[in-house]
């Protein structure tokens, strides 16, 4: 019985799980992240401020984008 054809790479890369939970790739390939400061001490904040915390923010730094791509190599491929 012939063996299955393997892919070109010899090994799989492990995804950094914290990175994959914090970042997402959009359909156009941009990297987006959630805002911090949403877990506690929100009573004193205005409704508008709390609503703004729900938005996703585009990651702008090239160095950060490269680091995230290295830590989560399959982030964009699964979209």
Order of alpha helices (4+ residues) and beta strands (2+ residues): alpha-beta-beta-alpha-beta-alpha
